């Protein structure tokens, strides 16, 4: 602070009527010195506080950018509405009681190519497949095919104590041979309970791609029993997969009319088929670039699902 400023601040104290006392002069100068010190501190602190505030704001922006997870693009509006209706239907279905030592029974209608490697939709045979799969994945199950050129039965080996007895081309176990394994339970109540967690699970199962995640839905629903609430979560998770849309005028592998939730990539369209009136899940199929159902992908349509205590017995 300049002396002129001090004088202006002090006013008549520097020009009193008569000479000021030494005590008064010392008091004025000490007061002015204290005021100058406070002013300098304020001037020094202002930019420091500004920089600190700016640094905090910038850091906060970077942290927000690093931790914010982008919202998934998701399915189309029409697909989302259909999947929500399918989820509602699933949630209201009665739950089947399944014990660990039982078998999940499924009856499906499938279309297989007549000639190996032929994907032509006009060269196929309709077969009925009965499957008994171990609820906890540790017991030997069975599949039985009726109709078609490859009719017959085949063992579905269970994974017991970390090993499995492999099956030969004839559908029978290979004697004296066991290989490492992980149980593949047909009853899966322990799947993720929320759409977000289920979405992450589907992407892991599908190798990290959206098309793989969508295909994992069809795989989970084939020859397995998912409790109603889990199926509902599965359909809700499907709404978060980008590129999913609705396909109308669809016929499933059993010849029934349906409506499909579909996703196309690289000229191949996967379809999850639902009943057009009740929105019950009916099956899965793949359609080629020319619009024909690919028989090599083994399209299937679910006829019924039940539980049995013995593999090979019809419910």
N, C-alpha and C positions, 0 to 999 in steps of 0.2 A: 504494500500500500504506500502511495506517495504521501509526502508531507502535506501537500495541498489537500489531499483527500482527508487526511487526519484533521486538518484545520477546519475543513468544511463540516466534518462530523462533529467536531468539538464545539463549533459555533463561537459564542462570546467567551468561552472559557480561556481562549488564547489572547483575548483582548479585554480583560476585566478592567473595571475602573480601579486602576492602581496595580501594582505588580502582584502576580499570584504567588502564593506560598510554594515552597519547595515540595511540601507534602501533596498539594493539589496537582502540581505539575507531574510528579511521579505517578500519581494515581491515574491521570489521564493517559500517560504514555503506556503504562502497564495494560490498561483497558484496550487501547488501540492495538497493542501487540497481540493480545489474546484474540481480538477480532480478526486480525490479519491471519493468524495461525489457523483459525476456524475456516476462513475463506479458502486458504490454500488446501486444507484437507478436503473441503467440499469439491473444489475443482479437480483434485486428484482422484477422488472416489467416483465421481460421475462417469468418466470413461471406463473405469474398472468395472463398475456395476453394469454398464451397458454391454461391455464385451462379455461379461459372465452370463448376462441374460441372453445375449445373442448365441453364445456357445451352447447354452442349455437348450435353446429353441432348435438350433441346427442339429444337435445330438438327438433331440427328441424326434425330429423329422426322419433322421436316418434310422433310428430304432424302429419307428413305425413302419418305414419302408421294408426293413429286414424281417420284422416279425409278422406283418400283415399277410395272411394267406389269401390269395385271390379266390373269389367265389367261382365255383365251377360254372361253366357255360350252360350246361344242362340240356335236357331234351326240349323238343318243341312244345308249344302250348297244348296242342292236341294230344301229343304223347303223354305229357304230364297229367292231363285230365284223365286219360284212360288208365294210366298206371295207378293213380289215386283211387279210382273206382275198383281196380283189381285188388289193391291193398285193403280197401274197405270190405270187399267180398271175402278175402282171406281171413281177416280179423274176426269175422262173424261165423266162420266155419267151426264146427265142434272139433275139439282136439282128441286125437287117438292116443290111448295109453300104450306106451311101448316099453317093454322090459329089455334089459341088456342081453338076455339069452334068447330073445325072439328074433324073428326075421321080418323085414319090411317086404311085403309082397306088392308087386306092380304088374298090371297087365297093360301092355302097350301094343298099338298097331304101328307097324313100320313098313317102309318101302325100301327094298334093297335092289341094287342093279342086277339085272339078269346076267350080263357079261361083266367080268371083272374089269374095273377101270372105266366102265361106261357111266357117264353122268347124265345121259339122255333121259329125260323124264318119261319118255314113251317106252323105255326098255327097263321095266322094273317088275317086281313081284311083291304083292302085299303079304306080309307075314304077321302072325300074332306071337308076341314074346311074353312069356311068363317069367318073372324073376323073383327069386327069394334071396335077399341079401342080409347078411348078419347085421343086427341092429348096432352092435358095438364094434363090428369089423373083425372079430377074433375067431368066428366060427365059419366053417365051410358052408357056402350057399350054393345056389343052383339056378341055371337058366334053362328054359325049355322053349324051343321054337316050333311052331306049328305052321305048316304051309311053306311053299317055296322049295327050292332045290336043296337047301341046307338045313332041313328040318332035323330036330334031334335035341339032345340035352348036353349040357357042359357044366362042369364043376366051377364054382366061384370060390377059390381057396381063401380061407381066413388067415389073418396074420396073428399068430399065437407066439408069445414070448419073443417077439422081434424077428421071427422067421416065418416063411411061407413055403409050402410045397408047390412048385410051379406045375402048370397044366400043359400037356402036350397038344399037338394039332388035333388029336382025336377027342379033346375035351376031358381027358382023364389025367389024374395026377401022375407025375413022373416019380417012380419009386426011388427011394434012397437019396433024393436031392431036396435041399432046402436053401433058400436064399433070403438075405436080409429084407425086411419090409417095415412098413408103418401101417397100422390099422386104418382102413377106410370105412368108417361107420355109415350105415344106411340111415340111421336116425341121428340127426344132428341138432340137438337143442342148444348146443354151446356156441353157435355162430353169433357174430356181433349183434347187439341189441338196438343199435341206433343207425339211422341211414348214413351218417357220416362215417362211422366205423365200418359199416358194411361196404360202403364205397371203397374205402382203403383196402379192405379185404379182397374185393373183386379185382381191383387193379393189381394187387400182388399175385392173385391166382392167374390173372390174364397177362402176366409178363410186363405190366406197366403201361400197356396201351389201352385206349378206349375200346377198340374192337375186341381185344382180348378180354377186357372186363365184361363187356356185353355178352360174349360167348360163355363166360364163366357162369352166368345166370342160368342158361340152358343146361349146362353140365350139372349144376347143383340140384336142379329140379328133376333130373332123370334118375329113375330107379332109387330114389331116396324119399324119405319123409321128413319134411321140415315142419315144425309146429306152426300153426296159423299165424302167430305173432311174428315169427321169424320170416315167413313168406311175405307178410305185409311189409316188413322192414326191407326185404330184398327188392320188392317192387318200388318202394319209395326211393331206395338208393339208385335204382335205374333212372329216375328222373334227373339225376345229377350228371349222367354220362352225356357228353356232347355228341351231337349228330344223330340222336335217337328221334325217330319220327313214326308216324302211323301209316300202315299199309292196309288198304281196304280190299274187299272182294277176295279174301284169302280162303283156301281150302286146306285143311290139315291132312296129315298122313292117313287118317281114318276116313277121309272124304267128307268131313263135316265142314260147313261154312264157318268162317271166323273172321276176326279182325286181328291184325298183328302190330306189335311194337317192333320196329325194324331199325337196323343200322347198316349202312352200305359203306364199304371201303375197298378200294382196288377192284371194283367191279363185282364184288361178292356181297350179297345182302343176307344177313342173319335175321331170322324172324322168330319172335316169341308169340305164339298164337293163343288168342283168348276167345271164349264164347262171346258172340256179339251182343247177347242179351243179359247174361249174368256176370260177364267179365271174369269167369273162372279160367284159370290157366289150363290150356289143352295140350300144348306141345311146342316143339322147336324144329326148325328146318332152315336150310340154306338155299338161296336162290342165286343162280349164275348171272353173268352179265347180260345174257339174252333173255332173262326172265323165267327160265325153267328151274324147277326144284332139282338140286344136285343130289342124286341118289347115293353117290359115294359118301356123302356126309351122314347117311343113315337117318333121314327125318323120322321123328317119332310123334305119336299122339297118345296121350294118357287116357286109358279107358277107366281104370279104377286103381285105388291104392288101399291096402289093408295090412293087417298084422297076423302072422301065424306063428305057431310054436315049433313047427317042424318044416324044414325045407322040402318042397315037393308036394305039399298038400294044399289044395285050393281052399280059400276062405269061404 
